[in-house]
Amino acid sequence: MAAWLAFLEVSHRLDRAIEQQLKTDAGLSHPQYEILSRLAGAPGGQQRMSELADLITVSRSGLTYQITQLERAGLVRREKCLSDERGVLAVLTGAGRAALSRAAPGHVRVVRRYLVDALTPAQRSALAEGLAAARDRLRPQ
């Protein structure tokens, strides 16, 4: 129970700190930052919307809402998937890369300050191993 309660408190407090930093540095929400990060790491800066929703574990309607907000800000655009006429791609724009570049240093600083640097190397290793096991159990087969 102690581990569970500590996990809940850390995850909530860390999420709030990250959310504040992202709003201040780039006007982004945490989900929007994750979308931009995933797109930046995808080949050609693009990803099918359905695959992106699965990656960031959000409903398709939730992703559509976030993509609409990012599209209005000029940070992403939607394109039809050439290999599947029903598919839609989310594509990172130059402005999206710039927003990610503005937000990333502060994001790394917050995560390091409140999580990474608070743990010893052995604790980081154990945390990574434990969370990977839980993640693998939660992922759809």
N, CA, C and O atoms as a GROMACS GRO file, in nm:
protein
  564
    1MET      N    1   0.083  -0.119   0.000
    1MET     CA    2   0.000   0.000   0.000
    1MET      C    3   0.088   0.126   0.000
    1MET      O    4   0.056   0.224  -0.066
    2ALA      N    5   0.197   0.122   0.073
    2ALA     CA    6   0.286   0.239   0.078
    2ALA      C    7   0.342   0.269  -0.061
    2ALA      O    8   0.350   0.385  -0.101
    3ALA      N    9   0.381   0.164  -0.133
    3ALA     CA   10   0.435   0.184  -0.269
    3ALA      C   11   0.328   0.242  -0.361
    3ALA      O   12   0.356   0.333  -0.439
    4TRP      N   13   0.206   0.190  -0.351
    4TRP     CA   14   0.097   0.239  -0.436
    4TRP      C   15   0.066   0.386  -0.407
    4TRP      O   16   0.052   0.465  -0.500
    5LEU      N   17   0.056   0.422  -0.282
    5LEU     CA   18   0.024   0.561  -0.246
    5LEU      C   19   0.138   0.656  -0.286
    5LEU      O   20   0.112   0.767  -0.332
    6ALA      N   21   0.260   0.612  -0.269
    6ALA     CA   22   0.374   0.695  -0.312
    6ALA      C   23   0.373   0.712  -0.464
    6ALA      O   24   0.397   0.821  -0.515
    7PHE      N   25   0.345   0.604  -0.536
    7PHE     CA   26   0.336   0.611  -0.682
    7PHE      C   27   0.229   0.712  -0.724
    7PHE      O   28   0.253   0.796  -0.811
    8LEU      N   29   0.111   0.703  -0.664
    8LEU     CA   30   0.003   0.795  -0.699
    8LEU      C   31   0.043   0.941  -0.674
    8LEU      O   32   0.024   1.027  -0.760
    9GLU      N   33   0.098   0.967  -0.557
    9GLU     CA   34   0.134   1.105  -0.524
    9GLU      C   35   0.243   1.157  -0.616
    9GLU      O   36   0.234   1.270  -0.665
   10VAL      N   37   0.346   1.077  -0.641
   10VAL     CA   38   0.455   1.120  -0.730
   10VAL      C   39   0.402   1.144  -0.870
   10VAL      O   40   0.434   1.245  -0.932
   11SER      N   41   0.320   1.052  -0.922
   11SER     CA   42   0.272   1.068  -1.058
   11SER      C   43   0.185   1.193  -1.071
   11SER      O   44   0.195   1.265  -1.171
   12HIS      N   45   0.100   1.219  -0.973
   12HIS     CA   46   0.015   1.339  -0.979
   12HIS      C   47   0.098   1.468  -0.966
   12HIS      O   48   0.079   1.562  -1.043
   13ARG      N   49   0.187   1.471  -0.870
   13ARG     CA   50   0.268   1.592  -0.850
   13ARG      C   51   0.363   1.617  -0.968
   13ARG      O   52   0.380   1.731  -1.010
   14LEU      N   53   0.423   1.510  -1.020
   14LEU     CA   54   0.513   1.525  -1.134
   14LEU      C   55   0.435   1.572  -1.256
   14LEU      O   56   0.482   1.658  -1.330
   15ASP      N   57   0.317   1.516  -1.278
   15ASP     CA   58   0.235   1.558  -1.391
   15ASP      C   59   0.199   1.706  -1.380
   15ASP      O   60   0.202   1.778  -1.480
   16ARG      N   61   0.166   1.753  -1.261
   16ARG     CA   62   0.135   1.896  -1.242
   16ARG      C   63   0.256   1.984  -1.269
   16ARG      O   64   0.244   2.089  -1.333
   17ALA      N   65   0.372   1.943  -1.222
   17ALA     CA   66   0.494   2.020  -1.247
   17ALA      C   67   0.527   2.025  -1.396
   17ALA      O   68   0.564   2.130  -1.449
   18ILE      N   69   0.513   1.913  -1.463
   18ILE     CA   70   0.539   1.907  -1.607
   18ILE      C   71   0.437   1.993  -1.682
   18ILE      O   72   0.474   2.068  -1.772
   19GLU      N   73   0.312   1.981  -1.645
   19GLU     CA   74   0.206   2.059  -1.712
   19GLU      C   75   0.234   2.209  -1.701
   19GLU      O   76   0.221   2.282  -1.800
   20GLN      N   77   0.272   2.254  -1.583
   20GLN     CA   78   0.302   2.397  -1.563
   20GLN      C   79   0.421   2.440  -1.648
   20GLN      O   80   0.417   2.544  -1.713
   21GLN      N   81   0.528   2.359  -1.648
   21GLN     CA   82   0.647   2.392  -1.727
   21GLN      C   83   0.615   2.400  -1.875
   21GLN      O   84   0.659   2.492  -1.943
   22LEU      N   85   0.538   2.304  -1.925
   22LEU     CA   86   0.505   2.302  -2.068
   22LEU      C   87   0.418   2.422  -2.108
   22LEU      O   88   0.438   2.480  -2.214
   23LYS      N   89   0.324   2.457  -2.023
   23LYS     CA   90   0.239   2.574  -2.050
   23LYS      C   91   0.324   2.701  -2.056
   23LYS      O   92   0.309   2.783  -2.146
   24THR      N   93   0.415   2.715  -1.959
   24THR     CA   94   0.499   2.833  -1.951
   24THR      C   95   0.595   2.843  -2.068
   24THR      O   96   0.608   2.949  -2.130
   25ASP      N   97   0.663   2.734  -2.100
   25ASP     CA   98   0.768   2.737  -2.201
   25ASP      C   99   0.716   2.734  -2.345
   25ASP      O  100   0.778   2.793  -2.433
   26ALA      N  101   0.604   2.665  -2.368
   26ALA     CA  102   0.562   2.647  -2.508
   26ALA      C  103   0.411   2.653  -2.529
   26ALA      O  104   0.364   2.634  -2.641
   27GLY      N  105   0.334   2.680  -2.424
   27GLY     CA  106   0.188   2.685  -2.440
   27GLY      C  107   0.127   2.551  -2.474
   27GLY      O  108   0.022   2.544  -2.539
   28LEU      N  109   0.191   2.444  -2.430
   28LEU     CA  110   0.143   2.309  -2.459
   28LEU      C  111   0.090   2.241  -2.334
   28LEU      O  112   0.132   2.272  -2.223
   29SER      N  113  -0.001   2.148  -2.354
   29SER     CA  114  -0.041   2.059  -2.245
   29SER      C  115   0.050   1.937  -2.250
   29SER      O  116   0.122   1.915  -2.347
   30HIS      N  117   0.047   1.858  -2.144
   30HIS     CA  118   0.129   1.738  -2.139
   30HIS      C  119   0.092   1.640  -2.252
   30HIS      O  120   0.182   1.588  -2.318
   31PRO      N  121  -0.039   1.614  -2.276
   31PRO     CA  122  -0.074   1.526  -2.388
   31PRO      C  123  -0.025   1.581  -2.523
   31PRO      O  124   0.019   1.504  -2.609
   32GLN      N  125  -0.034   1.711  -2.542
   32GLN     CA  126   0.013   1.770  -2.668
   32GLN      C  127   0.164   1.753  -2.684
   32GLN      O  128   0.212   1.724  -2.794
   33TYR      N  129   0.238   1.770  -2.577
   33TYR     CA  130   0.383   1.749  -2.582
   33TYR      C  131   0.414   1.605  -2.619
   33TYR      O  132   0.503   1.580  -2.700
   34GLU      N  133   0.341   1.511  -2.561
   34GLU     CA  134   0.366   1.371  -2.593
   34GLU      C  135   0.335   1.342  -2.739
   34GLU      O  136   0.409   1.268  -2.804
   35ILE      N  137   0.228   1.399  -2.791
   35ILE     CA  138   0.195   1.381  -2.933
   35ILE      C  139   0.308   1.434  -3.020
   35ILE      O  140   0.353   1.366  -3.112
   36LEU      N  141   0.352   1.557  -2.993
   36LEU     CA  142   0.461   1.615  -3.072
   36LEU      C  143   0.588   1.531  -3.061
   36LEU      O  144   0.658   1.512  -3.160
   37SER      N  145   0.618   1.482  -2.942
   37SER     CA  146   0.737   1.398  -2.923
   37SER      C  147   0.728   1.269  -3.001
   37SER      O  148   0.825   1.227  -3.065
   38ARG      N  149   0.612   1.206  -2.998
   38ARG     CA  150   0.593   1.080  -3.073
   38ARG      C  151   0.607   1.104  -3.222
   38ARG      O  152   0.669   1.026  -3.293
   39LEU      N  153   0.548   1.214  -3.270
   39LEU     CA  154   0.558   1.246  -3.413
   39LEU      C  155   0.703   1.276  -3.451
   39LEU      O  156   0.748   1.234  -3.558
   40ALA      N  157   0.775   1.348  -3.366
   40ALA     CA  158   0.915   1.381  -3.395
   40ALA      C  159   1.000   1.255  -3.406
   40ALA      O  160   1.096   1.252  -3.482
   41GLY      N  161   0.965   1.152  -3.332
   41GLY     CA  162   1.040   1.028  -3.335
   41GLY      C  163   0.995   0.930  -3.442
   41GLY      O  164   1.060   0.828  -3.464
   42ALA      N  165   0.887   0.961  -3.509
   42ALA     CA  166   0.833   0.872  -3.612
   42ALA      C  167   0.899   0.903  -3.747
   42ALA      O  168   0.937   1.017  -3.773
   43PRO      N  169   0.912   0.802  -3.832
   43PRO     CA  170   0.969   0.825  -3.965
   43PRO      C  171   0.891   0.934  -4.040
   43PRO      O  172   0.769   0.928  -4.051
   44GLY      N  173   0.964   1.031  -4.092
   44GLY     CA  174   0.901   1.141  -4.166
   44GLY      C  175   0.818   1.234  -4.080
   44GLY      O  176   0.747   1.319  -4.132
   45GLY      N  177   0.828   1.219  -3.947
   45GLY     CA  178   0.751   1.307  -3.858
   45GLY      C  179   0.601   1.285  -3.870
   45GLY      O  180   0.522   1.377  -3.845
   46GLN      N  181   0.562   1.164  -3.907
   46GLN     CA  182   0.419   1.138  -3.924
   46GLN      C  183   0.381   1.001  -3.870
   46GLN      O  184   0.464   0.910  -3.861
   47GLN      N  185   0.254   0.989  -3.834
   47GLN     CA  186   0.203   0.864  -3.776
   47GLN      C  187   0.054   0.856  -3.805
   47GLN      O  188  -0.016   0.956  -3.802
   48ARG      N  189   0.007   0.735  -3.832
   48ARG     CA  190  -0.137   0.715  -3.848
   48ARG      C  191  -0.204   0.752  -3.717
   48ARG      O  192  -0.154   0.721  -3.609
   49MET      N  193  -0.318   0.818  -3.728
   49MET     CA  194  -0.389   0.863  -3.607
   49MET      C  195  -0.425   0.744  -3.518
   49MET      O  196  -0.412   0.752  -3.396
   50SER      N  197  -0.471   0.634  -3.576
   50SER     CA  198  -0.509   0.518  -3.496
   50SER      C  199  -0.389   0.462  -3.420
   50SER      O  200  -0.402   0.423  -3.304
   51GLU      N  201  -0.274   0.456  -3.484
   51GLU     CA  202  -0.153   0.406  -3.419
   51GLU      C  203  -0.107   0.503  -3.309
   51GLU      O  204  -0.062   0.460  -3.202
   52LEU      N  205  -0.117   0.631  -3.336
   52LEU     CA  206  -0.078   0.732  -3.238
   52LEU      C  207  -0.166   0.723  -3.113
   52LEU      O  208  -0.117   0.735  -3.001
   53ALA      N  209  -0.296   0.704  -3.133
   53ALA     CA  210  -0.388   0.690  -3.019
   53ALA      C  211  -0.349   0.570  -2.933
   53ALA      O  212  -0.351   0.579  -2.810
   54ASP      N  213  -0.313   0.459  -2.997
   54ASP     CA  214  -0.271   0.341  -2.922
   54ASP      C  215  -0.141   0.365  -2.847
   54ASP      O  216  -0.126   0.320  -2.734
   55LEU      N  217  -0.047   0.436  -2.910
   55LEU     CA  218   0.083   0.463  -2.847
   55LEU      C  219   0.071   0.548  -2.721
   55LEU      O  220   0.137   0.521  -2.621
   56ILE      N  221  -0.013   0.648  -2.728
   56ILE     CA  222  -0.022   0.738  -2.612
   56ILE      C  223  -0.137   0.702  -2.519
   56ILE      O  224  -0.169   0.777  -2.427
   57THR      N  225  -0.199   0.588  -2.545
   57THR     CA  226  -0.308   0.534  -2.464
   57THR      C  227  -0.416   0.637  -2.434
   57THR      O  228  -0.446   0.669  -2.319
   58VAL      N  229  -0.473   0.687  -2.542
   58VAL     CA  230  -0.584   0.780  -2.532
   58VAL      C  231  -0.691   0.733  -2.630
   58VAL      O  232  -0.661   0.664  -2.728
   59SER      N  233  -0.816   0.769  -2.604
   59SER     CA  234  -0.923   0.731  -2.697
   59SER      C  235  -0.902   0.803  -2.830
   59SER      O  236  -0.834   0.906  -2.837
   60ARG      N  237  -0.960   0.748  -2.933
   60ARG     CA  238  -0.948   0.811  -3.066
   60ARG      C  239  -1.012   0.950  -3.066
   60ARG      O  240  -0.962   1.042  -3.132
   61SER      N  241  -1.123   0.964  -2.994
   61SER     CA  242  -1.186   1.097  -2.987
   61SER      C  243  -1.099   1.194  -2.908
   61SER      O  244  -1.092   1.312  -2.941
   62GLY      N  245  -1.033   1.144  -2.803
   62GLY     CA  246  -0.942   1.229  -2.726
   62GLY      C  247  -0.824   1.274  -2.810
   62GLY      O  248  -0.781   1.389  -2.802
   63LEU      N  249  -0.771   1.183  -2.892
   63LEU     CA  250  -0.661   1.219  -2.981
   63LEU      C  251  -0.708   1.319  -3.086
   63LEU      O  252  -0.639   1.416  -3.114
   64THR      N  253  -0.825   1.296  -3.141
   64THR     CA  254  -0.879   1.389  -3.242
   64THR      C  255  -0.890   1.530  -3.185
   64THR      O  256  -0.856   1.627  -3.252
   65TYR      N  257  -0.938   1.540  -3.061
   65TYR     CA  258  -0.947   1.671  -2.996
   65TYR      C  259  -0.810   1.737  -2.986
   65TYR      O  260  -0.794   1.853  -3.022
   66GLN      N  261  -0.710   1.663  -2.937
   66GLN     CA  262  -0.575   1.719  -2.921
   66GLN      C  263  -0.514   1.757  -3.056
   66GLN      O  264  -0.452   1.862  -3.069
   67ILE      N  265  -0.532   1.672  -3.156
   67ILE     CA  266  -0.478   1.701  -3.289
   67ILE      C  267  -0.545   1.826  -3.346
   67ILE      O  268  -0.480   1.908  -3.410
   68THR      N  269  -0.674   1.841  -3.322
   68THR     CA  270  -0.745   1.962  -3.368
   68THR      C  271  -0.685   2.087  -3.305
   68THR      O  272  -0.663   2.187  -3.373
   69GLN      N  273  -0.657   2.081  -3.175
   69GLN     CA  274  -0.595   2.195  -3.107
   69GLN      C  275  -0.456   2.224  -3.163
   69GLN      O  276  -0.420   2.339  -3.186
   70LEU      N  277  -0.378   2.119  -3.184
   70LEU     CA  278  -0.242   2.136  -3.239
   70LEU      C  279  -0.247   2.185  -3.383
   70LEU      O  280  -0.162   2.264  -3.425
   71GLU      N  281  -0.345   2.140  -3.457
   71GLU     CA  282  -0.361   2.184  -3.597
   71GLU      C  283  -0.397   2.333  -3.601
   71GLU      O  284  -0.344   2.407  -3.684
   72ARG      N  285  -0.486   2.376  -3.515
   72ARG     CA  286  -0.524   2.518  -3.508
   72ARG      C  287  -0.403   2.606  -3.476
   72ARG      O  288  -0.393   2.719  -3.523
   73ALA      N  289  -0.312   2.552  -3.396
   73ALA     CA  290  -0.191   2.626  -3.360
   73ALA      C  291  -0.083   2.614  -3.467
   73ALA      O  292   0.023   2.676  -3.456
   74GLY      N  293  -0.108   2.535  -3.571
   74GLY     CA  294  -0.012   2.518  -3.679
   74GLY      C  295   0.103   2.423  -3.646
   74GLY      O  296   0.206   2.424  -3.714
   75LEU      N  297   0.085   2.342  -3.543
   75LEU     CA  298   0.193   2.253  -3.498
   75LEU      C  299   0.189   2.116  -3.565
   75LEU      O  300   0.291   2.047  -3.574
   76VAL      N  301   0.072   2.076  -3.611
   76VAL     CA  302   0.056   1.953  -3.688
   76VAL      C  303  -0.043   1.980  -3.801
   76VAL      O  304  -0.115   2.079  -3.802
   77ARG      N  305  -0.043   1.887  -3.895
   77ARG     CA  306  -0.146   1.891  -3.999
   77ARG      C  307  -0.190   1.746  -4.023
   77ARG      O  308  -0.119   1.651  -3.991
   78ARG      N  309  -0.308   1.733  -4.078
   78ARG     CA  310  -0.359   1.600  -4.112
   78ARG      C  311  -0.346   1.579  -4.262
   78ARG      O  312  -0.366   1.670  -4.342
   79GLU      N  313  -0.312   1.456  -4.297
   79GLU     CA  314  -0.305   1.418  -4.438
   79GLU      C  315  -0.369   1.282  -4.454
   79GLU      O  316  -0.371   1.201  -4.361
   80LYS      N  317  -0.421   1.257  -4.572
   80LYS     CA  318  -0.475   1.125  -4.602
   80LYS      C  319  -0.359   1.027  -4.616
   80LYS      O  320  -0.252   1.062  -4.667
   81CYS      N  321  -0.382   0.907  -4.571
   81CYS     CA  322  -0.283   0.800  -4.583
   81CYS      C  323  -0.288   0.746  -4.725
   81CYS      O  324  -0.394   0.702  -4.770
   82LEU      N  325  -0.177   0.748  -4.796
   82LEU     CA  326  -0.173   0.704  -4.934
   82LEU      C  327  -0.196   0.553  -4.949
   82LEU      O  328  -0.249   0.508  -5.051
   83SER      N  329  -0.157   0.476  -4.848
   83SER     CA  330  -0.171   0.331  -4.856
   83SER      C  331  -0.308   0.280  -4.811
   83SER      O  332  -0.341   0.164  -4.831
   84ASP      N  333  -0.389   0.368  -4.751
   84ASP     CA  334  -0.521   0.329  -4.702
   84ASP      C  335  -0.609   0.453  -4.704
   84ASP      O  336  -0.590   0.544  -4.623
   85GLU      N  337  -0.703   0.456  -4.795
   85GLU     CA  338  -0.782   0.578  -4.811
   85GLU      C  339  -0.866   0.614  -4.690
   85GLU      O  340  -0.910   0.729  -4.678
   86ARG      N  341  -0.890   0.519  -4.600
   86ARG     CA  342  -0.963   0.551  -4.478
   86ARG      C  343  -0.871   0.606  -4.370
   86ARG      O  344  -0.918   0.670  -4.276
   87GLY      N  345  -0.741   0.582  -4.384
   87GLY     CA  346  -0.646   0.624  -4.282
   87GLY      C  347  -0.613   0.772  -4.289
   87GLY      O  348  -0.614   0.832  -4.397
   88VAL      N  349  -0.582   0.829  -4.174
   88VAL     CA  350  -0.543   0.970  -4.165
   88VAL      C  351  -0.411   0.976  -4.089
   88VAL      O  352  -0.392   0.909  -3.988
   89LEU      N  353  -0.320   1.057  -4.140
   89LEU     CA  354  -0.190   1.077  -4.077
   89LEU      C  355  -0.189   1.208  -4.001
   89LEU      O  356  -0.247   1.307  -4.045
   90ALA      N  357  -0.122   1.208  -3.887
   90ALA     CA  358  -0.088   1.332  -3.818
   90ALA      C  359   0.057   1.360  -3.856
   90ALA      O  360   0.142   1.272  -3.846
   91VAL      N  361   0.084   1.482  -3.902
   91VAL     CA  362   0.217   1.517  -3.952
   91VAL      C  363   0.269   1.637  -3.875
   91VAL      O  364   0.201   1.739  -3.864
   92LEU      N  365   0.388   1.625  -3.821
   92LEU     CA  366   0.453   1.733  -3.748
   92LEU      C  367   0.497   1.842  -3.845
   92LEU      O  368   0.558   1.813  -3.948
   93THR      N  369   0.466   1.968  -3.813
   93THR     CA  370   0.509   2.080  -3.897
   93THR      C  371   0.639   2.140  -3.842
   93THR      O  372   0.685   2.103  -3.734
   94GLY      N  373   0.696   2.231  -3.918
   94GLY     CA  374   0.814   2.303  -3.871
   94GLY      C  375   0.786   2.378  -3.741
   94GLY      O  376   0.869   2.381  -3.651
   95ALA      N  377   0.669   2.439  -3.734
   95ALA     CA  378   0.630   2.510  -3.611
   95ALA      C  379   0.616   2.413  -3.494
   95ALA      O  380   0.645   2.448  -3.380
   96GLY      N  381   0.570   2.292  -3.523
   96GLY     CA  382   0.559   2.189  -3.419
   96GLY      C  383   0.696   2.148  -3.367
   96GLY      O  384   0.715   2.130  -3.246
   97ARG      N  385   0.792   2.134  -3.458
   97ARG     CA  386   0.930   2.102  -3.416
   97ARG      C  387   0.988   2.215  -3.332
   97ARG      O  388   1.058   2.190  -3.234
   98ALA      N  389   0.958   2.339  -3.371
   98ALA     CA  390   1.008   2.454  -3.295
   98ALA      C  391   0.947   2.457  -3.155
   98ALA      O  392   1.017   2.484  -3.057
   99ALA      N  393   0.817   2.428  -3.144
   99ALA     CA  394   0.752   2.426  -3.012
   99ALA      C  395   0.811   2.315  -2.925
   99ALA      O  396   0.833   2.334  -2.805
  100LEU      N  397   0.838   2.202  -2.986
  100LEU     CA  398   0.900   2.091  -2.913
  100LEU      C  399   1.039   2.130  -2.866
  100LEU      O  400   1.079   2.096  -2.754
  101SER      N  401   1.113   2.199  -2.949
  101SER     CA  402   1.248   2.244  -2.912
  101SER      C  403   1.245   2.345  -2.796
  101SER      O  404   1.334   2.346  -2.712
  102ARG      N  405   1.142   2.429  -2.794
  102ARG     CA  406   1.128   2.525  -2.683
  102ARG      C  407   1.092   2.455  -2.553
  102ARG      O  408   1.138   2.492  -2.446
  103ALA      N  409   1.009   2.354  -2.564
  103ALA     CA  410   0.958   2.286  -2.443
  103ALA      C  411   1.054   2.181  -2.388
  103ALA      O  412   1.058   2.160  -2.266
  104ALA      N  413   1.129   2.115  -2.474
  104ALA     CA  414   1.209   1.998  -2.433
  104ALA      C  415   1.311   2.025  -2.323
  104ALA      O  416   1.317   1.947  -2.228
  105PRO      N  417   1.391   2.131  -2.329
  105PRO     CA  418   1.490   2.150  -2.223
  105PRO      C  419   1.428   2.163  -2.084
  105PRO      O  420   1.478   2.105  -1.987
  106GLY      N  421   1.320   2.237  -2.074
  106GLY     CA  422   1.252   2.251  -1.945
  106GLY      C  423   1.188   2.122  -1.900
  106GLY      O  424   1.188   2.089  -1.781
  107HIS      N  425   1.133   2.048  -1.996
  107HIS     CA  426   1.072   1.919  -1.965
  107HIS      C  427   1.176   1.824  -1.905
  107HIS      O  428   1.152   1.761  -1.802
  108VAL      N  429   1.290   1.815  -1.970
  108VAL     CA  430   1.398   1.730  -1.920
  108VAL      C  431   1.442   1.777  -1.782
  108VAL      O  432   1.465   1.695  -1.693
  109ARG      N  433   1.454   1.907  -1.764
  109ARG     CA  434   1.496   1.963  -1.635
  109ARG      C  435   1.398   1.924  -1.523
  109ARG      O  436   1.440   1.884  -1.415
  110VAL      N  437   1.268   1.935  -1.549
  110VAL     CA  438   1.167   1.901  -1.447
  110VAL      C  439   1.171   1.752  -1.415
  110VAL      O  440   1.169   1.714  -1.298
  111VAL      N  441   1.177   1.668  -1.517
  111VAL     CA  442   1.179   1.523  -1.494
  111VAL      C  443   1.305   1.482  -1.419
  111VAL      O  444   1.300   1.399  -1.328
  112ARG      N  445   1.418   1.540  -1.456
  112ARG     CA  446   1.543   1.509  -1.386
  112ARG      C  447   1.535   1.555  -1.240
  112ARG      O  448   1.568   1.480  -1.148
  113ARG      N  449   1.490   1.679  -1.220
  113ARG     CA  450   1.488   1.735  -1.084
  113ARG      C  451   1.399   1.656  -0.989
  113ARG      O  452   1.439   1.623  -0.878
  114TYR      N  453   1.278   1.625  -1.035
  114TYR     CA  454   1.181   1.566  -0.945
  114TYR      C  455   1.174   1.414  -0.948
  114TYR      O  456   1.112   1.354  -0.860
  115LEU      N  457   1.238   1.350  -1.046
  115LEU     CA  458   1.232   1.204  -1.050
  115LEU      C  459   1.372   1.143  -1.062
  115LEU      O  460   1.418   1.075  -0.971
  116VAL      N  461   1.437   1.166  -1.173
  116VAL     CA  462   1.563   1.097  -1.202
  116VAL      C  463   1.669   1.125  -1.095
  116VAL      O  464   1.729   1.031  -1.042
  117ASP      N  465   1.692   1.251  -1.063
  117ASP     CA  466   1.797   1.285  -0.967
  117ASP      C  467   1.759   1.255  -0.821
  117ASP      O  468   1.846   1.258  -0.734
  118ALA      N  469   1.633   1.225  -0.796
  118ALA     CA  470   1.590   1.190  -0.661
  118ALA      C  471   1.622   1.044  -0.628
  118ALA      O  472   1.614   1.002  -0.512
  119LEU      N  473   1.659   0.967  -0.731
  119LEU     CA  474   1.682   0.824  -0.713
  119LEU      C  475   1.829   0.789  -0.733
  119LEU      O  476   1.900   0.854  -0.810
  120THR      N  477   1.872   0.687  -0.663
  120THR     CA  478   2.006   0.635  -0.686
  120THR      C  479   2.004   0.555  -0.818
  120THR      O  480   1.897   0.520  -0.866
  121PRO      N  481   2.121   0.526  -0.874
  121PRO     CA  482   2.123   0.442  -0.995
  121PRO      C  483   2.052   0.308  -0.975
  121PRO      O  484   1.980   0.263  -1.064
  122ALA      N  485   2.069   0.246  -0.861
  122ALA     CA  486   2.003   0.118  -0.835
  122ALA      C  487   1.851   0.135  -0.828
  122ALA      O  488   1.776   0.051  -0.878
  123GLN      N  489   1.805   0.244  -0.768
  123GLN     CA  490   1.661   0.271  -0.761
  123GLN      C  491   1.604   0.298  -0.900
  123GLN      O  492   1.495   0.251  -0.933
  124ARG      N  493   1.679   0.373  -0.982
  124ARG     CA  494   1.633   0.399  -1.120
  124ARG      C  495   1.621   0.269  -1.197
  124ARG      O  496   1.523   0.247  -1.269
  125SER      N  497   1.719   0.184  -1.183
  125SER     CA  498   1.718   0.055  -1.253
  125SER      C  499   1.599  -0.031  -1.208
  125SER      O  500   1.529  -0.089  -1.291
  126ALA      N  501   1.578  -0.038  -1.078
  126ALA     CA  502   1.466  -0.117  -1.024
  126ALA      C  503   1.332  -0.058  -1.070
  126ALA      O  504   1.240  -0.132  -1.105
  127LEU      N  505   1.321   0.074  -1.069
  127LEU     CA  506   1.198   0.139  -1.113
  127LEU      C  507   1.172   0.111  -1.260
  127LEU      O  508   1.060   0.077  -1.299
  128ALA      N  509   1.274   0.125  -1.343
  128ALA     CA  510   1.259   0.099  -1.487
  128ALA      C  511   1.217  -0.045  -1.511
  128ALA      O  512   1.128  -0.071  -1.592
  129GLU      N  513   1.280  -0.138  -1.441
  129GLU     CA  514   1.248  -0.280  -1.458
  129GLU      C  515   1.105  -0.310  -1.412
  129GLU      O  516   1.030  -0.379  -1.482
  130GLY      N  517   1.068  -0.258  -1.297
  130GLY     CA  518   0.934  -0.282  -1.244
  130GLY      C  519   0.825  -0.220  -1.330
  130GLY      O  520   0.723  -0.284  -1.356
  131LEU      N  521   0.846  -0.096  -1.373
  131LEU     CA  522   0.745  -0.031  -1.456
  131LEU      C  523   0.734  -0.096  -1.594
  131LEU      O  524   0.625  -0.102  -1.650
  132ALA      N  525   0.844  -0.144  -1.648
  132ALA     CA  526   0.841  -0.215  -1.776
  132ALA      C  527   0.758  -0.344  -1.764
  132ALA      O  528   0.682  -0.377  -1.854
  133ALA      N  529   0.774  -0.414  -1.654
  133ALA     CA  530   0.696  -0.536  -1.632
  133ALA      C  531   0.547  -0.505  -1.622
  133ALA      O  532   0.464  -0.575  -1.681
  134ALA      N  533   0.512  -0.400  -1.549
  134ALA     CA  534   0.371  -0.360  -1.537
  134ALA      C  535   0.317  -0.313  -1.672
  134ALA      O  536   0.205  -0.348  -1.710
  135ARG      N  537   0.396  -0.234  -1.743
  135ARG     CA  538   0.355  -0.187  -1.876
  135ARG      C  539   0.326  -0.305  -1.968
  135ARG      O  540   0.225  -0.306  -2.037
  136ASP      N  541   0.416  -0.403  -1.970
  136ASP     CA  542   0.398  -0.518  -2.058
  136ASP      C  543   0.273  -0.597  -2.024
  136ASP      O  544   0.207  -0.651  -2.112
  137ARG      N  545   0.240  -0.604  -1.897
  137ARG     CA  546   0.119  -0.675  -1.855
  137ARG      C  547  -0.007  -0.599  -1.895
  137ARG      O  548  -0.110  -0.660  -1.925
  138LEU      N  549   0.003  -0.466  -1.897
  138LEU     CA  550  -0.114  -0.384  -1.931
  138LEU      C  551  -0.138  -0.369  -2.081
  138LEU      O  552  -0.250  -0.343  -2.124
  139ARG      N  553  -0.033  -0.386  -2.160
  139ARG     CA  554  -0.047  -0.372  -2.306
  139ARG      C  555  -0.137  -0.483  -2.362
  139ARG      O  556  -0.133  -0.597  -2.317
  140PRO      N  557  -0.217  -0.446  -2.460
  140PRO     CA  558  -0.299  -0.549  -2.525
  140PRO      C  559  -0.212  -0.655  -2.592
  140PRO      O  560  -0.105  -0.624  -2.645
  141GLN      N  561  -0.256  -0.776  -2.590
  141GLN     CA  562  -0.180  -0.886  -2.651
  141GLN      C  563  -0.186  -0.883  -2.801
  141GLN      O  564  -0.127  -0.969  -2.867
   0.00000   0.00000   0.00000
